[in-house]
């Protein structure tokens, strides 16, 4: 029994569609993976003391400096 052109055309179109979706997915995944790797790559920081991170601290007298004084 011989198949007409319609089933062959549908088979070829289905194979092309599936392969197109798979290749587009692989391309997007590779592009997104590069972005994620770049976002989570450790940042190189200079070792100078001027750019070193300084954590805020409170000293004994600092608590009262920010409050407004009573105006009587």
C-alpha positions in Angstrom: 0.0 0.0 0.0 1.4 3.3 -1.1 1.1 6.5 1.2 0.1 9.7 -0.4 2.0 13.0 0.0 0.0 14.3 2.9 1.3 11.8 5.6 4.9 12.3 4.5 4.5 16.1 4.5 3.0 15.9 8.0 5.8 13.6 9.3 8.5 15.9 7.9 6.7 19.0 9.3 6.4 17.4 12.7 10.1 16.4 12.7 11.1 19.9 11.7 8.9 21.5 14.3 10.2 19.3 17.1 13.8 19.8 16.1 13.2 23.6 15.9 11.7 23.7 19.4 14.6 21.6 20.8 17.3 23.8 19.2 15.6 27.0 20.3 15.4 25.7 23.9 19.0 24.7 23.9 20.0 28.2 22.6 17.9 29.9 25.3 19.3 27.7 28.0 22.9 28.4 26.9 22.2 32.1 26.9 20.5 32.2 30.3 23.2 30.0 31.8 25.9 32.5 30.7 23.9 35.3 32.3 23.5 33.3 35.6 27.2 32.4 35.7 28.1 36.1 35.1 25.8 37.2 37.9 27.1 34.9 40.5 30.8 35.1 39.5 32.8 36.5 42.5 33.8 40.1 42.1 37.5 40.9 42.2 37.9 43.6 44.9 41.0 45.8 45.2 43.1 45.2 48.3 43.6 48.9 49.2 42.5 50.0 52.6 40.5 53.0 51.2 38.0 50.7 49.5 37.8 48.1 52.3 34.4 47.6 53.7 33.7 49.2 57.0 30.8 47.9 59.1 28.8 50.5 61.1 29.3 50.4 64.8 27.8 52.2 67.8 29.9 53.8 70.5 28.8 54.7 74.0 28.0 58.4 73.2 26.6 57.9 69.7 23.1 56.9 70.9 22.2 60.4 72.1 23.7 62.4 69.3 20.9 61.9 66.7 18.1 62.9 69.0 16.7 66.5 69.0 17.2 68.5 72.1 14.2 69.7 74.2 13.3 73.2 73.3 11.9 74.8 76.4 
